[in-house]
Amino acid sequence: MNFNMLVQLFGNISVIAMISLLIGQLNYFRNIIYGKNNWKRIMILSTLFGFMSVIGTENGIRINDAIANTRIVGSLVGGLIGGPVVGTLAGIIGGIHRYQIGGFTAFACAASTVLVGLLGGIVGTKHDLSKMKWKYILLLGITAELIQKIMVFLVAKPFEAALELEMQIAIPTTIITILGLSIFTLIFQNLKMMQDQSGALVANLALTIASRTLPHLRTGLNKDSAEKTADIICEITSVDAVAITNCEKLLCVKGIELEQPFQGEALAAQVAKAVFQQQNVIYQDKELVFPRNLPFQSVIGAPLYHRNKIIGSLQFYYRSSSFRMSQTHLKLADGLANLLSVQIELAEIEHHTKMRQQAELNALQAQINPHFLFNTLSTIMSYCRTDPEQARSLLGNLSDIFRRNLRNKGNFHSLQEELDGIKSYLEIEKVRFANRLTVLMEIDESLLHVKLPILTLQPIIENAIHHGLSPKISDCLLTIRVARSSHNVKISIEDNGIGMSEERLAEVLNRQSQGIGLSNVHQRLQSVYGNEYGLHLESKSGKGTLVTFEAPLHGP
C-alpha cells in the first residue's frame, strides 16, 4: 500500500472537513441543513457538496493520466444529508468537473460520482447521518468505492491500465472514503447537537416567559395584560423594544426609543398591518422604512391567534440587523406568540369551565345523594322481614323522590312542590333516625303558590339533618316555617342540633366548609332576586342553627 498517497489523500479530506466544520458554526447553514426541504435548500446544499467534490478532485494525486482523489465523499455526504436530489445534483457538479479534466477514467469517474450521490440520497432517506451506526458507515464507504471501481473496470479503456491504476489506489482511496465519511458523521452529529441545544434554549426561554405571563393573560388580551407581558419579555430577552397590538390599536410598547408617541405608534401600525396581511411571522429590515429618530434596523412581527383568527401581533425590535443569518429570534417570536395565543384561548376556556362547573353543581344538587340512596336501601332491606309495611312505605317515599327528580324541569318550582318533595325525604329520615327526629311544619297555605328557584329548601334541610341533628343522641327537632313578611315570603329552617362556631358560620356561605349546598342556594337567591336577598344564618354551638331567607311574593 502506498503510504504517501494515503497521507496526501488524508490531507485532502481534512481540508474538506475543516471547511464543513467552519461553515457548520453558522446558524444559517445549520438551519438550511435541518430546515424544511424546498428548492432553496436543495440548490444551496447541492452547490455546497458539489463544491466539496470539486475540491476533492483538484487536490487529488495524478497517476498515469488518472487522478486518485476524495471526490465521491462530497456527493455521498450530500445525498445522506439532503436526499436523492441533492446527492444527484452534487454528483453532477463534481462529475462534470472531473470529466472536463479528462483522462482515460474521466467518464467512469464522472458517472460514478453521480451514482454514489444517488446512493447516499437513498440511504439518507432511511437513515439519519447523525445517528448512523459505524458498521453502516463502513459498509456504505466500501459500497461507494466498489461502485466507482466497477465503473472504471467497465468503462475505462484500456482495461490493463484501469487494472494497474486500481492496484495502486484501491486500498488508500477506500480507507480515506470510509475515514472521510466517519469524520463527516462526527461533524454532523456535533451540528445536530448544537441545533438541538439552540432549539432547547429558545423553547426554554419561551416557556419561561409563558409561565410568568400566564396569570396576567387569564383576563384575555387587553391593555393591562399586554403591558405586563411586554415587561416580562423585555426583562428576560435581549429584545431592544416590544410592542403588542390587537386588531384595532396599539395596546402597549416597551423600550424608551419606541415609546415616542407618534413615530412609535406609526411604526407598530405598519408592522401589524404586514403581519395581518401575510398571516405569518415576518422579518423586515430593508423593506421597512424606520423613522430617522428611531435607532432600529430590524423588526420581527408574529401573529396572535384566537380560535384560528388573528386578534393581534407581537413585535420585537432590534437596533442591529446582524442577526439576519440566525433563525433563533424568529423561532423565539413565533414560539412565544403561539404560547401566548394558547394562553389567551385557555383564559376563555377557563372562564367557560367555571360557568359550566357552576351549572353542573346546580344539576348535581337536583340529583339524589348516593350516600342517602345507599343508606335508604339498606334501611329498607332491614325492614323487609321485620316490618314489611314500613319497608313498603319507605319504597313509596323513595320512588316519589325519584319521580320528582326525573320530572324536575325549568328553573322554578312552587313552594307546594318544594314541600311535597321534602316530605318524602323527611319520612325516610325519620325512620333512619329511629324515632329520634321530630319535624314541625308551620306553613301559611296561602303562600304555597309562590315560586322559588328549584331545590332551594332541600339543601338547607339536608345540611340541618346531616350536620346539625345527626350527631345528637336524642330529641332531634327540625322546624320549618313559611310566613308572609311585607311583600315577601319568609322561610326559616331551624334545628336544635350541635350548632356551629362563629368561625365555621362565617365560612359556610363562602364555600370554605361542608356547607357547599348552602353557598349554592345563597348565590342562586342573590343571582335571581338581587344582593339584598340570600341566606341568613344564626347558630350557637350546642344550641342549634336557624337559616332564614325571603323571596318576593310575585317572583323575580
BAMAR-360699 format. One record per residue (C-alpha): x, y, z. Coordinates in Angstrom, 1 decimal, m for minus. Example, Ala and Ser with C-alpha at 12.3 -4.5 7.8 and 13.67 -1.06 7.14 Angstrom:
# residues 2
+--------+--------+--------+
:      u :      v :      w :
+--------+--------+--------+
:   12.3 :   m4.5 :    7.8 :
:   13.7 :   m1.1 :    7.1 :
+--------+--------+--------+
This chain:
# residues 556
+--------+--------+--------+
:      u :      v :      w :
+--------+--------+--------+
:    0.0 :    0.0 :    0.0 :
:    1.3 :    3.5 :   m0.9 :
:    1.5 :    5.3 :    2.5 :
:    2.5 :    8.6 :    0.9 :
:   m0.7 :    8.6 :   m1.2 :
:   m2.7 :    7.7 :    1.9 :
:   m1.2 :   10.7 :    3.8 :
:   m1.9 :   13.1 :    0.9 :
:   m5.5 :   11.9 :    0.5 :
:   m6.0 :   12.3 :    4.2 :
:   m4.8 :   15.9 :    3.9 :
:   m7.2 :   16.4 :    1.1 :
:  m10.2 :   15.1 :    3.1 :
:   m9.1 :   17.1 :    6.2 :
:   m9.3 :   20.3 :    4.1 :
:  m12.9 :   19.5 :    3.1 :
:  m13.8 :   18.5 :    6.7 :
:  m12.3 :   21.8 :    8.0 :
:  m14.4 :   23.8 :    5.6 :
:  m17.5 :   21.9 :    6.6 :
:  m16.7 :   22.4 :   10.3 :
:  m16.3 :   26.2 :    9.9 :
:  m19.5 :   26.5 :    7.8 :
:  m21.4 :   24.4 :   10.3 :
:  m20.8 :   27.0 :   13.0 :
:  m23.1 :   29.4 :   11.2 :
:  m26.7 :   29.3 :   12.3 :
:  m27.8 :   29.9 :    8.8 :
:  m26.1 :   26.8 :    7.5 :
:  m27.5 :   24.7 :   10.3 :
:  m31.0 :   25.9 :    9.7 :
:  m30.6 :   25.1 :    6.0 :
:  m29.5 :   21.5 :    6.8 :
:  m32.2 :   20.9 :    9.4 :
:  m34.9 :   23.1 :    7.9 :
:  m37.8 :   22.4 :    5.6 :
:  m36.9 :   20.8 :    2.3 :
:  m37.5 :   23.2 :   m0.5 :
:  m35.8 :   24.3 :   m3.8 :
:  m33.7 :   26.9 :   m2.0 :
:  m32.4 :   24.3 :    0.4 :
:  m31.8 :   21.8 :   m2.4 :
:  m29.8 :   24.3 :   m4.5 :
:  m27.7 :   25.5 :   m1.6 :
:  m26.8 :   22.0 :   m0.4 :
:  m26.2 :   20.7 :   m4.0 :
:  m23.8 :   23.6 :   m4.7 :
:  m22.0 :   23.2 :   m1.4 :
:  m21.4 :   19.5 :   m1.6 :
:  m20.8 :   19.7 :   m5.4 :
:  m18.0 :   22.2 :   m4.5 :
:  m16.6 :   19.8 :   m2.0 :
:  m16.4 :   17.2 :   m4.8 :
:  m14.6 :   19.7 :   m6.9 :
:  m12.1 :   20.4 :   m4.1 :
:  m11.6 :   16.6 :   m3.7 :
:  m10.7 :   16.4 :   m7.4 :
:   m8.5 :   19.5 :   m7.5 :
:   m6.4 :   18.3 :   m4.6 :
:   m6.1 :   14.8 :   m6.0 :
:   m2.9 :   12.9 :   m6.9 :
:   m2.2 :   12.4 :  m10.6 :
:   m1.3 :    8.9 :  m11.6 :
:   m0.8 :    7.8 :  m15.2 :
:   m3.4 :   10.1 :  m16.8 :
:   m5.8 :    9.5 :  m13.9 :
:   m6.4 :   11.1 :  m10.5 :
:   m6.6 :    9.5 :   m7.1 :
:   m9.0 :   11.7 :   m5.1 :
:  m11.7 :   12.1 :   m2.5 :
:  m14.3 :   13.4 :   m5.0 :
:  m17.1 :   10.9 :   m4.1 :
:  m17.1 :   11.8 :   m0.5 :
:  m18.8 :   15.2 :   m1.3 :
:  m21.6 :   13.7 :   m3.3 :
:  m22.1 :   10.8 :   m0.9 :
:  m22.4 :   13.1 :    2.2 :
:  m24.6 :   15.5 :    0.1 :
:  m27.0 :   12.7 :   m0.6 :
:  m27.0 :   11.5 :    3.0 :
:  m27.9 :   15.0 :    4.3 :
:  m30.0 :   16.4 :    1.5 :
:  m31.6 :   13.4 :   m0.1 :
:  m31.5 :   11.8 :   m3.6 :
:  m32.0 :   15.1 :   m5.4 :
:  m29.2 :   16.9 :   m3.6 :
:  m26.9 :   13.8 :   m3.9 :
:  m27.5 :   13.6 :   m7.6 :
:  m27.1 :   17.3 :   m8.3 :
:  m23.9 :   17.4 :   m6.2 :
:  m22.7 :   14.3 :   m8.1 :
:  m23.4 :   16.1 :  m11.4 :
:  m21.4 :   19.1 :  m10.4 :
:  m18.5 :   17.1 :   m9.2 :
:  m18.8 :   14.7 :  m12.2 :
:  m18.8 :   17.4 :  m14.8 :
:  m15.7 :   19.0 :  m13.3 :
:  m14.0 :   15.6 :  m13.3 :
:  m15.0 :   14.9 :  m16.9 :
:  m13.6 :   18.2 :  m18.1 :
:  m10.2 :   17.4 :  m16.7 :
:  m10.0 :   14.4 :  m19.0 :
:   m8.1 :   11.2 :  m18.8 :
:   m9.0 :    7.6 :  m19.6 :
:  m11.1 :    7.3 :  m16.4 :
:  m12.9 :   10.7 :  m16.9 :
:  m16.3 :    9.4 :  m17.9 :
:  m16.2 :    6.4 :  m15.4 :
:  m15.3 :    8.8 :  m12.5 :
:  m18.0 :   11.3 :  m13.6 :
:  m20.7 :    8.7 :  m13.8 :
:  m19.7 :    7.0 :  m10.5 :
:  m19.8 :   10.4 :   m8.7 :
:  m23.5 :   10.8 :   m9.7 :
:  m24.3 :    7.2 :   m8.8 :
:  m22.7 :    7.5 :   m5.4 :
:  m24.6 :   10.7 :   m4.7 :
:  m27.8 :    8.9 :   m5.6 :
:  m26.8 :    6.0 :   m3.3 :
:  m26.2 :    8.5 :   m0.5 :
:  m29.6 :   10.0 :   m1.1 :
:  m31.4 :    6.7 :   m1.0 :
:  m29.6 :    5.7 :    2.2 :
:  m30.2 :    9.1 :    3.7 :
:  m34.0 :    8.8 :    3.3 :
:  m33.9 :    5.8 :    5.6 :
:  m31.0 :    6.6 :    8.0 :
:  m30.1 :    9.8 :    9.7 :
:  m26.4 :   10.5 :    9.2 :
:  m26.1 :   11.9 :   12.8 :
:  m27.5 :    8.6 :   14.2 :
:  m25.9 :    6.1 :   11.7 :
:  m24.1 :    3.2 :   13.2 :
:  m20.5 :    2.6 :   12.5 :
:  m21.0 :   m0.7 :   10.8 :
:  m23.3 :    1.0 :    8.3 :
:  m20.8 :    3.8 :    7.7 :
:  m18.1 :    1.1 :    6.9 :
:  m20.5 :   m0.7 :    4.6 :
:  m21.6 :    2.5 :    2.8 :
:  m18.0 :    3.6 :    2.3 :
:  m17.0 :    0.2 :    0.8 :
:  m20.1 :    0.2 :   m1.4 :
:  m19.4 :    3.7 :   m2.7 :
:  m15.8 :    2.7 :   m3.6 :
:  m17.0 :   m0.5 :   m5.2 :
:  m19.3 :    1.4 :   m7.5 :
:  m16.5 :    3.7 :   m8.6 :
:  m14.1 :    0.8 :   m9.2 :
:  m16.7 :   m1.3 :  m11.1 :
:  m17.4 :    1.7 :  m13.4 :
:  m13.7 :    2.2 :  m14.0 :
:  m13.4 :   m1.5 :  m15.0 :
:  m16.5 :   m1.4 :  m17.2 :
:  m15.9 :    1.9 :  m19.0 :
:  m12.2 :    2.9 :  m18.8 :
:  m10.0 :    1.7 :  m21.7 :
:   m7.6 :    0.0 :  m21.9 :
:   m8.6 :   m2.4 :  m19.2 :
:   m5.0 :   m3.2 :  m18.4 :
:   m4.4 :    0.4 :  m17.5 :
:   m7.5 :    0.5 :  m15.4 :
:   m6.5 :   m2.6 :  m13.5 :
:   m3.0 :   m1.2 :  m12.9 :
:   m4.4 :    2.0 :  m11.6 :
:   m6.8 :    0.3 :   m9.2 :
:   m4.0 :   m1.9 :   m7.9 :
:   m2.2 :    1.2 :   m6.8 :
:   m5.1 :    3.3 :   m5.4 :
:   m7.8 :    0.9 :   m4.3 :
:   m6.8 :    0.4 :   m0.7 :
:   m5.8 :    4.1 :    0.0 :
:   m8.9 :    5.6 :   m1.6 :
:  m11.2 :    3.1 :    0.2 :
:   m9.6 :    3.8 :    3.6 :
:   m9.9 :    7.6 :    3.0 :
:  m13.5 :    7.3 :    1.8 :
:  m14.5 :    5.4 :    5.0 :
:  m12.4 :    7.7 :    7.1 :
:  m13.9 :   10.8 :    5.4 :
:  m17.4 :    9.5 :    5.9 :
:  m16.7 :    8.9 :    9.6 :
:  m15.3 :   12.4 :   10.0 :
:  m18.4 :   13.9 :    8.4 :
:  m20.6 :   11.8 :   10.6 :
:  m18.9 :   13.2 :   13.7 :
:  m19.2 :   16.7 :   12.3 :
:  m22.9 :   16.5 :   11.6 :
:  m23.5 :   14.8 :   15.0 :
:  m21.9 :   17.9 :   16.5 :
:  m24.0 :   20.2 :   14.3 :
:  m27.2 :   18.3 :   15.3 :
:  m26.3 :   18.7 :   18.9 :
:  m25.7 :   22.4 :   18.5 :
:  m29.0 :   22.8 :   16.7 :
:  m30.9 :   20.9 :   19.4 :
:  m29.3 :   22.9 :   22.1 :
:  m30.2 :   26.1 :   20.3 :
:  m33.8 :   24.9 :   19.9 :
:  m33.9 :   23.9 :   23.6 :
:  m32.7 :   27.3 :   24.7 :
:  m35.3 :   29.0 :   22.6 :
:  m38.0 :   26.7 :   23.9 :
:  m36.9 :   27.1 :   27.5 :
:  m36.9 :   30.9 :   27.1 :
:  m40.3 :   30.9 :   25.5 :
:  m41.7 :   28.6 :   28.3 :
:  m40.2 :   30.8 :   31.0 :
:  m41.9 :   33.8 :   29.6 :
:  m45.1 :   32.0 :   29.1 :
:  m45.2 :   30.7 :   32.7 :
:  m44.7 :   34.2 :   34.0 :
:  m47.3 :   35.8 :   31.7 :
:  m50.0 :   33.1 :   32.4 :
:  m51.5 :   34.9 :   35.5 :
:  m51.8 :   38.1 :   33.5 :
:  m53.3 :   36.7 :   30.3 :
:  m56.1 :   34.9 :   32.2 :
:  m58.1 :   38.1 :   31.7 :
:  m57.5 :   37.9 :   27.9 :
:  m55.6 :   40.3 :   25.6 :
:  m56.1 :   43.8 :   26.9 :
:  m54.0 :   46.9 :   27.7 :
:  m53.1 :   45.8 :   31.2 :
:  m52.2 :   42.2 :   30.3 :
:  m50.3 :   43.4 :   27.3 :
:  m48.2 :   45.8 :   29.4 :
:  m47.3 :   43.2 :   31.9 :
:  m46.4 :   40.7 :   29.2 :
:  m44.2 :   43.2 :   27.4 :
:  m42.4 :   44.0 :   30.7 :
:  m41.6 :   40.3 :   31.2 :
:  m40.3 :   39.9 :   27.7 :
:  m38.0 :   42.9 :   27.9 :
:  m36.7 :   41.6 :   31.3 :
:  m35.9 :   38.1 :   30.1 :
:  m34.8 :   38.5 :   26.5 :
:  m32.3 :   40.7 :   24.6 :
:  m35.0 :   42.4 :   22.7 :
:  m34.5 :   46.2 :   22.4 :
:  m38.2 :   47.0 :   22.3 :
:  m41.5 :   45.2 :   22.3 :
:  m44.9 :   46.2 :   21.0 :
:  m48.2 :   44.3 :   21.3 :
:  m51.3 :   45.2 :   19.3 :
:  m54.8 :   44.0 :   18.8 :
:  m56.6 :   44.2 :   15.5 :
:  m57.6 :   47.8 :   16.1 :
:  m54.9 :   49.6 :   18.1 :
:  m51.6 :   49.5 :   19.8 :
:  m52.0 :   48.1 :   23.3 :
:  m48.5 :   48.8 :   24.7 :
:  m44.9 :   49.5 :   23.8 :
:  m41.8 :   48.9 :   26.0 :
:  m38.5 :   50.4 :   25.1 :
:  m37.6 :   54.0 :   25.6 :
:  m36.9 :   54.6 :   21.9 :
:  m40.2 :   53.1 :   20.7 :
:  m42.3 :   54.9 :   23.3 :
:  m42.3 :   58.1 :   21.3 :
:  m46.0 :   59.0 :   20.9 :
:  m46.3 :   59.4 :   17.1 :
:  m43.3 :   57.6 :   15.4 :
:  m43.5 :   54.5 :   17.7 :
:  m47.3 :   54.1 :   17.1 :
:  m47.0 :   54.6 :   13.4 :
:  m44.1 :   52.0 :   13.1 :
:  m46.0 :   49.5 :   15.2 :
:  m49.1 :   50.0 :   13.0 :
:  m47.0 :   49.3 :    9.8 :
:  m45.7 :   46.1 :   11.3 :
:  m49.1 :   45.0 :   12.5 :
:  m50.5 :   45.6 :    9.0 :
:  m47.8 :   43.5 :    7.4 :
:  m48.4 :   40.6 :    9.9 :
:  m52.2 :   40.7 :    9.3 :
:  m51.7 :   40.7 :    5.5 :
:  m49.2 :   37.8 :    5.5 :
:  m50.8 :   36.0 :    8.4 :
:  m47.4 :   34.7 :    9.3 :
:  m44.2 :   35.6 :   11.2 :
:  m42.4 :   38.4 :    9.3 :
:  m38.9 :   39.7 :    9.4 :
:  m38.2 :   43.1 :    8.0 :
:  m35.1 :   45.3 :    7.8 :
:  m34.5 :   47.0 :    4.5 :
:  m38.2 :   46.6 :    3.4 :
:  m39.5 :   48.6 :    6.3 :
:  m38.9 :   52.4 :    6.5 :
:  m37.8 :   53.2 :   10.0 :
:  m38.1 :   56.8 :   11.2 :
:  m34.7 :   58.5 :   11.3 :
:  m35.1 :   59.4 :   15.0 :
:  m35.7 :   55.7 :   15.9 :
:  m32.5 :   53.6 :   16.2 :
:  m34.0 :   50.3 :   15.0 :
:  m32.7 :   48.4 :   12.0 :
:  m34.8 :   45.3 :   12.1 :
:  m38.1 :   44.0 :   13.4 :
:  m39.9 :   40.7 :   13.8 :
:  m43.7 :   40.5 :   13.9 :
:  m45.7 :   37.4 :   14.9 :
:  m49.5 :   37.0 :   14.8 :
:  m51.5 :   36.3 :   17.9 :
:  m54.4 :   33.9 :   17.3 :
:  m57.8 :   33.2 :   19.0 :
:  m59.9 :   30.4 :   17.5 :
:  m57.7 :   30.4 :   14.4 :
:  m58.3 :   34.1 :   13.8 :
:  m55.7 :   36.7 :   14.2 :
:  m56.5 :   39.0 :   17.1 :
:  m53.2 :   40.9 :   17.4 :
:  m49.5 :   41.0 :   16.9 :
:  m46.3 :   40.6 :   18.9 :
:  m43.4 :   42.7 :   17.7 :
:  m39.7 :   42.6 :   18.6 :
:  m37.4 :   45.5 :   17.6 :
:  m33.6 :   45.4 :   17.3 :
:  m31.0 :   48.1 :   16.9 :
:  m29.0 :   45.7 :   14.7 :
:  m29.7 :   43.5 :   11.7 :
:  m26.6 :   41.4 :   12.2 :
:  m28.7 :   38.5 :   13.4 :
:  m30.2 :   38.1 :    9.9 :
:  m28.2 :   34.9 :    9.4 :
:  m29.8 :   33.4 :   12.6 :
:  m33.3 :   32.0 :   12.9 :
:  m33.1 :   32.0 :   16.7 :
:  m35.0 :   35.3 :   17.1 :
:  m37.6 :   34.2 :   14.5 :
:  m38.2 :   30.9 :   16.4 :
:  m38.5 :   32.7 :   19.7 :
:  m41.0 :   35.2 :   18.4 :
:  m43.0 :   32.5 :   16.6 :
:  m42.9 :   30.1 :   19.6 :
:  m43.8 :   32.8 :   22.1 :
:  m46.6 :   34.1 :   20.0 :
:  m48.1 :   30.6 :   19.8 :
:  m47.8 :   30.1 :   23.5 :
:  m49.4 :   33.5 :   24.3 :
:  m52.2 :   32.6 :   21.8 :
:  m52.8 :   29.3 :   23.6 :
:  m52.9 :   31.2 :   27.0 :
:  m55.4 :   33.6 :   25.6 :
:  m57.6 :   30.7 :   24.5 :
:  m57.1 :   28.9 :   27.8 :
:  m58.3 :   32.0 :   29.6 :
:  m61.6 :   31.9 :   27.8 :
:  m61.8 :   28.1 :   28.3 :
:  m61.2 :   28.6 :   32.0 :
:  m64.0 :   31.2 :   32.2 :
:  m66.4 :   28.9 :   30.4 :
:  m65.3 :   25.9 :   32.5 :
:  m66.1 :   27.9 :   35.7 :
:  m69.5 :   28.6 :   34.3 :
:  m70.1 :   25.0 :   33.3 :
:  m68.9 :   23.8 :   36.7 :
:  m71.4 :   26.1 :   38.4 :
:  m74.1 :   24.7 :   36.1 :
:  m73.0 :   21.2 :   36.8 :
:  m73.1 :   21.9 :   40.5 :
:  m76.6 :   23.1 :   40.2 :
:  m77.5 :   20.0 :   38.3 :
:  m75.9 :   17.8 :   41.0 :
:  m78.0 :   19.5 :   43.6 :
:  m81.0 :   18.2 :   41.7 :
:  m79.8 :   14.6 :   42.0 :
:  m80.2 :   12.1 :   44.8 :
:  m77.2 :   11.9 :   47.1 :
:  m75.7 :    8.4 :   46.5 :
:  m75.0 :    8.0 :   50.3 :
:  m78.6 :    8.8 :   51.0 :
:  m79.7 :    6.3 :   48.4 :
:  m77.5 :    3.5 :   49.7 :
:  m78.4 :    4.2 :   53.3 :
:  m82.1 :    4.2 :   52.4 :
:  m81.9 :    0.9 :   50.6 :
:  m80.0 :   m0.6 :   53.5 :
:  m82.8 :    0.5 :   55.8 :
:  m85.5 :   m0.9 :   53.5 :
:  m83.7 :   m4.2 :   53.4 :
:  m83.5 :   m4.4 :   57.2 :
:  m87.3 :   m3.8 :   57.4 :
:  m88.3 :   m6.3 :   54.6 :
:  m88.6 :   m9.2 :   57.1 :
:  m89.2 :   m7.4 :   60.4 :
:  m91.7 :   m4.8 :   59.2 :
:  m92.9 :   m5.2 :   55.6 :
:  m95.4 :   m2.4 :   55.8 :
:  m92.7 :    0.0 :   56.9 :
:  m90.4 :   m1.2 :   54.0 :
:  m93.3 :   m0.7 :   51.6 :
:  m93.8 :    2.9 :   52.9 :
:  m90.1 :    3.7 :   52.5 :
:  m90.1 :    2.3 :   49.0 :
:  m93.1 :    4.6 :   48.2 :
:  m91.3 :    7.6 :   49.5 :
:  m88.1 :    6.8 :   47.7 :
:  m89.9 :    6.2 :   44.4 :
:  m91.6 :    9.6 :   44.9 :
:  m88.3 :   11.3 :   45.3 :
:  m87.0 :    9.6 :   42.1 :
:  m90.1 :   10.6 :   40.3 :
:  m89.8 :   14.2 :   41.3 :
:  m86.1 :   14.3 :   40.3 :
:  m86.9 :   12.9 :   36.9 :
:  m89.8 :   15.3 :   36.5 :
:  m87.8 :   18.4 :   37.6 :
:  m87.6 :   20.8 :   34.7 :
:  m87.2 :   24.5 :   34.5 :
:  m85.6 :   26.9 :   37.0 :
:  m88.6 :   27.4 :   39.4 :
:  m91.0 :   25.4 :   41.4 :
:  m93.9 :   26.4 :   43.5 :
:  m93.5 :   26.3 :   47.3 :
:  m96.0 :   23.5 :   47.3 :
:  m93.9 :   21.3 :   45.0 :
:  m90.8 :   22.0 :   47.1 :
:  m92.5 :   21.0 :   50.3 :
:  m94.1 :   17.9 :   48.8 :
:  m90.6 :   16.7 :   47.7 :
:  m89.2 :   17.4 :   51.2 :
:  m92.0 :   15.5 :   52.9 :
:  m91.0 :   12.2 :   51.2 :
:  m87.3 :   12.9 :   52.1 :
:  m88.2 :   13.6 :   55.7 :
:  m90.3 :   10.5 :   56.1 :
:  m87.3 :    8.4 :   55.2 :
:  m85.0 :   10.3 :   57.5 :
:  m87.4 :    9.8 :   60.4 :
:  m87.2 :    6.1 :   60.0 :
:  m83.4 :    6.2 :   59.7 :
:  m83.2 :    8.3 :   62.9 :
:  m85.2 :    5.6 :   64.7 :
:  m87.8 :    8.0 :   66.2 :
:  m85.1 :   10.4 :   67.3 :
:  m86.3 :   13.0 :   64.7 :
:  m89.4 :   15.2 :   65.1 :
:  m90.4 :   17.6 :   62.3 :
:  m92.7 :   20.5 :   62.8 :
:  m94.2 :   22.5 :   59.9 :
:  m95.8 :   25.9 :   60.3 :
:  m97.0 :   26.7 :   56.8 :
:  m99.1 :   29.6 :   55.7 :
: m101.1 :   27.7 :   53.0 :
: m101.9 :   31.0 :   51.2 :
:  m98.3 :   31.2 :   50.1 :
:  m98.0 :   27.7 :   48.6 :
:  m98.3 :   29.2 :   45.1 :
:  m95.1 :   31.3 :   45.5 :
:  m92.4 :   30.4 :   43.0 :
:  m88.9 :   29.6 :   44.3 :
:  m85.7 :   28.6 :   42.5 :
:  m85.7 :   24.8 :   42.1 :
:  m84.2 :   22.9 :   45.1 :
:  m84.0 :   25.9 :   47.4 :
:  m85.3 :   24.1 :   50.6 :
:  m83.8 :   20.6 :   50.2 :
:  m80.1 :   21.5 :   50.5 :
:  m80.9 :   23.6 :   53.6 :
:  m82.8 :   20.7 :   55.2 :
:  m80.2 :   18.2 :   54.3 :
:  m77.5 :   20.3 :   56.0 :
:  m79.6 :   20.7 :   59.1 :
:  m80.2 :   16.9 :   59.4 :
:  m76.7 :   15.6 :   58.5 :
:  m74.5 :   18.3 :   60.1 :
:  m76.8 :   19.6 :   62.8 :
:  m79.1 :   16.8 :   64.1 :
:  m77.4 :   13.6 :   63.1 :
:  m74.6 :   13.8 :   65.8 :
:  m77.3 :   14.2 :   68.5 :
:  m78.3 :   11.1 :   70.5 :
:  m81.9 :   12.1 :   71.1 :
:  m84.6 :   14.8 :   71.0 :
:  m83.8 :   16.0 :   67.4 :
:  m86.2 :   18.7 :   66.4 :
:  m86.5 :   20.3 :   62.9 :
:  m88.9 :   23.2 :   62.4 :
:  m89.9 :   24.6 :   59.0 :
:  m91.8 :   27.9 :   58.9 :
:  m93.4 :   29.7 :   56.0 :
:  m94.9 :   33.1 :   56.7 :
:  m95.7 :   36.4 :   55.0 :
:  m93.3 :   39.3 :   55.5 :
:  m94.5 :   42.5 :   53.8 :
:  m94.2 :   41.8 :   50.1 :
:  m92.0 :   38.7 :   50.6 :
:  m92.4 :   35.2 :   51.8 :
:  m90.2 :   34.4 :   54.7 :
:  m89.0 :   30.9 :   55.1 :
:  m87.0 :   29.6 :   58.1 :
:  m85.5 :   26.2 :   58.9 :
:  m84.4 :   25.7 :   62.5 :
:  m82.8 :   22.7 :   64.2 :
:  m81.8 :   22.1 :   67.8 :
:  m78.6 :   20.3 :   66.8 :
:  m75.0 :   20.8 :   67.7 :
:  m74.8 :   24.2 :   66.1 :
:  m71.7 :   26.0 :   64.7 :
:  m68.9 :   28.2 :   66.0 :
:  m68.7 :   31.8 :   64.8 :
:  m65.7 :   30.9 :   62.6 :
:  m67.5 :   28.0 :   60.9 :
:  m70.6 :   30.1 :   60.5 :
:  m68.6 :   32.7 :   58.6 :
:  m67.2 :   30.1 :   56.3 :
:  m70.4 :   28.3 :   55.3 :
:  m71.6 :   30.7 :   52.7 :
:  m68.1 :   31.1 :   51.2 :
:  m67.6 :   27.5 :   50.0 :
:  m64.9 :   27.0 :   52.6 :
:  m66.6 :   24.2 :   54.5 :
:  m69.1 :   21.4 :   54.1 :
:  m71.8 :   24.0 :   53.5 :
:  m71.4 :   23.9 :   49.8 :
:  m75.1 :   23.3 :   49.4 :
:  m75.9 :   26.4 :   51.4 :
:  m73.5 :   28.5 :   49.5 :
:  m75.0 :   27.3 :   46.3 :
:  m78.5 :   28.3 :   47.5 :
:  m77.3 :   31.6 :   48.8 :
:  m75.6 :   32.5 :   45.5 :
:  m78.6 :   31.5 :   43.4 :
:  m81.0 :   33.5 :   45.5 :
:  m78.8 :   36.6 :   45.1 :
:  m78.4 :   36.0 :   41.4 :
:  m82.2 :   35.7 :   40.9 :
:  m83.5 :   38.3 :   43.3 :
:  m80.6 :   40.6 :   44.0 :
:  m77.8 :   41.0 :   46.6 :
:  m80.2 :   42.1 :   49.3 :
:  m81.6 :   38.6 :   49.3 :
:  m79.9 :   35.4 :   50.2 :
:  m79.5 :   33.2 :   53.3 :
:  m79.1 :   34.5 :   56.8 :
:  m77.6 :   32.1 :   59.4 :
:  m77.7 :   32.2 :   63.1 :
:  m76.1 :   29.5 :   65.2 :
:  m74.7 :   28.8 :   68.6 :
:  m72.5 :   25.8 :   69.4 :
:  m74.6 :   23.2 :   71.2 :
:  m77.8 :   25.1 :   70.8 :
:  m78.7 :   24.7 :   67.1 :
:  m78.9 :   26.6 :   63.8 :
:  m81.5 :   28.9 :   62.2 :
:  m81.4 :   29.5 :   58.5 :
:  m83.8 :   32.1 :   57.0 :
:  m84.4 :   33.7 :   53.7 :
:  m87.0 :   35.7 :   51.9 :
:  m88.3 :   35.7 :   48.3 :
:  m90.7 :   38.1 :   46.5 :
:  m94.3 :   37.1 :   46.5 :
:  m94.6 :   37.6 :   42.8 :
:  m91.3 :   36.2 :   41.6 :
:  m88.2 :   37.9 :   40.2 :
+--------+--------+--------+
